[in-house]
């Protein structure tokens, strides 16, 4: 563990008298290929939360020292914020070996959830943000969410309602949540043994999960231990409005989504923008990305060391990549939403998967 930058003195002066209750703790994870995005995300958090003391714990997976310092320099303008770099290897490496876990797009930091309490034994709360999340408003209301006995607060994951293939875990919970924004109550996590729950899942069939970190948590935590957040705290910027209407239309009593009125209210007051989608150009650092939410990313990027670097072209690796790049919308279109509804209904995955999970 190490401090990025020299802000300890001013940070302590700013937080003196406020106590640890006022401190907001954030957790990020990155490798060398995601430093720009993480820096932009952190900058957005700092700019919108200047009245609160902020401590960011940054898991750096094989990130060179020079790149670490470049990334952490986004906090230099803020006396209320500090960044603490951590090496996740001591926590994660034993699990990778023991459970033969796959890396997710070259990274393994997402498995930190399975050792979260060990990594932060003195903290009561911590807020995980993916590196492709941008903050647009103060996060104190989110931080002070009343969670009762629950371990985590999270928002609905909309993309499974629009996909032809999703992790089977989606079919076995009334609320399959997205892992891009996660508020952990660590006291409750210790009480309900979150680490042991996660490791039990990884031991059983972790390598078979499509979205390892997200599905691991959805399997490990029953709905009664999850607080459902409004989607203003994790809005999926990669999903067009018409597709979100499809998600609303697929709401059932067994698997509720949201009403169109709730969607309108969310869009009028988005607090955290999540640029979901990793296999298509749904990210704002690609030139081809077209979305009303792109300016939000560029606004904060302009205050990072990457401000003068041109946006990247979408790397067309296959014929399919070239085909989809010709569209301003992504794979999650209304047509795909309709097809996925029919496919999932005819396939009958739900009951069979539910039965198979009970046997594991």
C-alpha positions in Angstrom: 0.0 0.0 0.0 1.3 3.4 -0.8 0.3 7.1 -1.0 0.0 8.7 -4.4 1.1 12.3 -4.1 1.9 14.4 -1.1 -1.4 15.7 0.3 -1.4 14.1 3.8 -0.9 17.3 5.7 -3.6 19.4 3.9 -6.0 16.5 3.9 -5.7 16.0 7.6 -6.3 19.7 8.2 -9.4 19.7 6.0 -10.9 16.7 7.8 -10.0 17.6 11.3 -13.1 17.9 13.5 -15.3 16.2 10.9 -14.5 12.7 12.2 -14.5 9.5 10.2 -18.3 9.7 9.9 -17.8 12.4 7.3 -15.2 10.6 5.3 -16.3 8.9 2.1 -14.3 5.9 1.1 -14.1 4.9 -2.6 -12.6 1.8 -4.2 -11.4 1.5 -7.8 -9.5 -1.2 -9.6 -7.4 -0.8 -12.7 -4.6 -2.3 -14.8 -2.3 -0.4 -17.1 -4.8 -0.3 -19.9 -7.6 1.5 -18.0 -5.7 4.3 -16.2 -7.1 7.1 -18.3 -10.7 6.1 -17.7 -10.1 5.6 -14.0 -8.4 9.0 -13.8 -11.4 10.7 -15.4 -13.8 8.9 -13.1 -11.8 10.0 -10.0 -11.6 13.6 -11.2 -15.4 13.7 -11.6 -15.8 12.5 -8.1 -13.4 15.1 -6.7 -15.0 18.0 -8.6 -18.6 17.1 -7.4 -17.8 16.4 -3.8 -15.5 19.2 -2.6 -17.4 19.7 0.7 -16.6 16.2 1.9 -13.4 14.4 2.9 -12.6 11.7 0.3 -10.3 8.8 0.5 -9.8 6.7 -2.7 -8.3 3.2 -2.4 -6.9 2.4 -5.9 -6.1 -1.2 -6.7 -3.3 -1.1 -9.2 -2.8 -4.3 -11.1 0.7 -4.2 -12.6 0.6 -0.5 -13.2 4.0 1.1 -13.7 5.0 3.7 -11.1 5.1 6.6 -13.7 1.6 5.7 -14.9 0.3 5.5 -11.3 1.6 9.0 -10.6 0.1 10.3 -13.8 -3.3 8.8 -12.9 -3.2 10.1 -9.3 -2.3 13.6 -10.3 -6.0 14.3 -10.8 -6.3 14.8 -7.0 -3.6 17.5 -6.9 -6.1 20.4 -7.2 -8.2 19.1 -4.2 -7.2 19.5 -0.5 -10.1 17.3 0.6 -9.0 14.2 -1.3 -6.3 11.6 -1.1 -5.5 8.5 -3.2 -4.0 5.4 -1.7 -2.6 2.9 -4.2 -2.8 -0.8 -3.3 -1.4 -3.9 -4.8 -4.3 -6.4 -5.1 -1.9 -9.3 -5.8 -1.5 -10.6 -2.2 -5.3 -10.8 -1.8 -6.3 -12.1 -5.2 -3.4 -14.4 -6.4 -4.2 -17.2 -3.9 -7.8 -17.3 -5.1 -6.8 -17.4 -8.7 -4.7 -20.4 -8.1 -7.0 -22.2 -5.7 -10.2 -21.8 -7.7 -8.7 -21.6 -11.2 -10.4 -18.4 -12.0 -10.4 -16.7 -15.4 -9.3 -13.1 -15.8 -12.0 -10.7 -17.0 -10.5 -8.9 -20.1 -7.1 -9.3 -18.7 -7.9 -8.2 -15.2 -8.5 -9.9 -11.9 -9.1 -7.0 -9.6 -12.9 -7.7 -9.6 -12.3 -10.7 -7.3 -11.5 -8.3 -4.5 -15.1 -8.6 -3.4 -14.2 -12.1 -2.1 -11.6 -10.6 0.3 -13.1 -7.2 0.9 -13.3 -7.5 4.7 -9.7 -8.7 4.9 -8.4 -5.8 2.7 -10.3 -3.1 4.7 -10.6 -4.4 8.3 -11.1 -1.0 9.9 -13.7 0.5 7.5 -17.4 0.5 8.0 -18.4 1.5 4.4 -16.8 1.7 1.0 -18.2 2.6 -2.4 -16.9 0.7 -5.4 -17.0 2.5 -8.8 -16.0 1.0 -12.1 -13.5 3.0 -14.0 -16.1 3.8 -16.7 -18.4 5.6 -14.3 -18.6 9.4 -14.2 -20.0 11.3 -11.3 -22.3 14.2 -12.1 -23.5 15.3 -8.6 -22.6 15.1 -4.9 -22.6 11.5 -3.6 -23.3 12.2 0.1 -26.9 11.2 -0.3 -25.8 7.8 -1.8 -23.2 7.4 0.9 -25.8 7.9 3.7 -28.2 5.4 2.3 -30.0 3.6 5.1 -29.2 -0.1 4.4 -30.5 -1.7 7.6 -29.0 -5.2 7.8 -28.1 -5.4 4.1 -24.6 -5.9 2.8 -24.7 -4.0 -0.5 -26.7 -1.3 -2.2 -26.9 -1.6 -6.0 -28.9 -0.8 -9.1 -30.7 -3.0 -11.6 -28.7 -4.4 -14.5 -30.7 -3.6 -17.6 -28.6 -5.3 -20.2 -29.7 -8.9 -19.6 -33.3 -7.9 -20.6 -31.9 -7.0 -24.0 -29.4 -9.8 -24.6 -29.8 -13.2 -26.3 -27.3 -14.8 -23.9 -26.7 -13.9 -20.3 -25.4 -15.5 -17.2 -27.9 -18.1 -16.0 -27.8 -16.4 -12.6 -30.1 -13.7 -14.1 -33.0 -16.1 -14.2 -32.7 -17.1 -10.6 -33.1 -13.9 -8.7 -35.9 -11.3 -8.8 -33.3 -8.5 -8.7 -30.1 -9.1 -10.7 -27.9 -6.1 -10.0 -25.1 -4.4 -11.8 -21.7 -4.3 -10.2 -20.5 -1.0 -11.6 -21.6 1.0 -8.5 -21.7 -0.9 -5.2 -22.0 0.6 -1.8 -20.8 -2.0 0.7 -21.7 -1.9 4.4 -18.6 -3.7 5.6 -20.0 -4.2 9.1 -22.9 -6.1 7.7 -20.6 -7.9 5.2 -18.6 -9.2 8.2 -21.7 -10.2 10.1 -23.2 -12.1 7.1 -19.8 -13.5 6.0 -19.7 -12.1 2.5 -16.2 -13.3 1.9 -17.1 -16.9 2.7 -20.2 -16.7 0.6 -18.3 -15.4 -2.4 -15.5 -18.0 -2.1 -18.1 -20.7 -1.8 -19.5 -19.6 -5.2 -16.0 -19.4 -6.8 -15.2 -22.8 -5.5 -18.4 -24.3 -6.9 -18.5 -22.9 -10.4 -16.7 -19.5 -10.6 -14.9 -20.3 -13.9 -18.2 -21.0 -15.6 -19.7 -17.5 -14.9 -19.7 -15.2 -17.8 -19.5 -12.0 -15.7 -17.5 -13.4 -12.8 -17.6 -10.5 -10.3 -21.2 -9.5 -10.9 -22.7 -12.9 -11.0 -20.6 -14.0 -8.0 -22.2 -11.3 -5.9 -25.7 -12.0 -7.2 -25.3 -15.6 -6.3 -23.7 -15.0 -2.9 -26.2 -12.5 -1.7 -29.9 -13.3 -1.5 -32.3 -10.4 -2.2 -32.9 -9.7 1.5 -29.2 -8.7 1.8 -29.3 -6.3 -1.2 -30.7 -2.8 -1.0 -32.1 -1.7 -4.4 -30.8 1.7 -5.5 -32.6 4.1 -7.9 -31.0 4.0 -11.3 -29.9 7.6 -11.1 -27.0 6.1 -9.1 -25.9 3.8 -12.0 -27.5 4.9 -15.3 -26.5 2.7 -18.2 -25.3 5.3 -20.8 -24.7 2.6 -23.4 -28.4 1.7 -23.7 -30.6 3.9 -25.9 -33.8 5.3 -24.5 -36.0 3.1 -26.8 -34.2 0.0 -25.4 -34.8 1.2 -21.9 -38.5 1.4 -22.8 -38.3 -2.3 -23.7 -36.8 -3.1 -20.3 -39.7 -1.2 -18.7 -42.2 -3.2 -20.8 -40.6 -6.5 -19.6 -41.3 -5.7 -15.9 -43.2 -8.5 -14.1 -44.2 -9.1 -10.5 -41.5 -11.8 -10.3 -38.8 -9.6 -11.9 -39.7 -5.9 -11.6 -37.8 -3.3 -13.6 -39.2 0.3 -13.6 -42.0 2.4 -15.0 -41.7 4.9 -17.8 -42.4 7.7 -15.2 -39.6 6.4 -13.0 -37.3 6.3 -16.1 -38.2 9.9 -16.9 -37.4 11.0 -13.3 -34.1 9.2 -13.4 -33.0 10.8 -16.7 -33.9 14.2 -15.2 -31.5 13.7 -12.3 -28.7 11.3 -13.2 -26.0 11.2 -10.6 -23.7 8.5 -11.8 -23.3 7.7 -15.5 -22.1 4.2 -16.3 -20.7 3.6 -19.9 -21.5 -0.1 -20.0 -20.6 -2.4 -22.8 -17.1 -3.7 -23.4 -17.2 -5.5 -26.8 -18.7 -2.7 -28.9 -18.0 1.0 -29.2 -20.2 2.0 -26.2 -17.4 3.9 -24.5 -16.9 7.7 -24.8 -13.1 7.4 -25.4 -13.8 6.0 -28.8 -14.4 8.4 -31.7 -17.3 6.4 -33.0 -19.3 6.5 -29.7 -22.4 8.7 -30.2 -24.5 9.4 -27.1 -26.0 12.4 -25.2 -23.7 11.3 -22.3 -20.4 11.6 -24.2 -19.9 15.3 -23.1 -20.0 14.2 -19.5 -16.9 12.1 -20.0 -15.1 14.7 -22.1 -15.8 17.5 -19.5 -13.7 15.7 -16.9 -11.2 14.3 -19.3 -10.2 17.9 -20.1 -8.8 18.2 -16.6 -6.6 15.1 -16.7 -3.1 14.5 -18.1 -4.9 12.8 -21.1 -6.6 16.0 -22.1 -4.5 16.6 -25.2 -4.5 13.0 -26.5 -6.9 12.3 -29.3 -9.8 9.9 -28.8 -9.1 6.3 -29.9 -10.7 4.7 -33.0 -12.8 1.7 -32.4 -10.5 -1.3 -33.1 -12.3 -3.3 -35.7 -11.0 -6.8 -35.1 -13.7 -8.8 -37.0 -16.3 -8.3 -39.7 -19.0 -8.0 -37.0 -17.1 -5.1 -35.4 -17.0 -3.2 -38.7 -20.7 -3.9 -39.2 -21.9 -2.6 -35.8 -19.6 0.4 -36.0 -21.8 1.7 -38.7 -24.7 2.2 -36.3 -24.9 5.1 -33.8 -26.7 2.7 -31.4 -25.3 -0.5 -30.0 -26.3 -4.1 -29.9 -29.0 -3.4 -27.3 -31.6 -2.0 -29.7 -35.4 -2.4 -29.4 -35.3 -5.1 -32.1 -32.7 -7.1 -30.1 -34.8 -6.6 -27.0 -37.8 -8.1 -28.7 -35.8 -11.0 -30.1 -34.2 -11.7 -26.7 -37.7 -11.8 -25.1 -38.9 -14.4 -27.5 -35.7 -16.4 -27.4 -35.6 -16.5 -23.6 -39.3 -17.4 -23.4 -39.0 -20.3 -25.9 -35.7 -21.6 -24.6 -37.2 -22.1 -21.2 -33.9 -21.6 -19.4 -35.4 -20.4 -16.1 -36.8 -23.6 -14.6 -34.0 -25.8 -15.8 -31.3 -23.5 -14.5 -33.1 -23.0 -11.2 -33.1 -26.8 -10.8 -29.4 -27.1 -11.7 -28.4 -24.4 -9.3 -30.1 -26.1 -6.4 -28.0 -29.2 -7.1 -24.7 -27.3 -6.9 
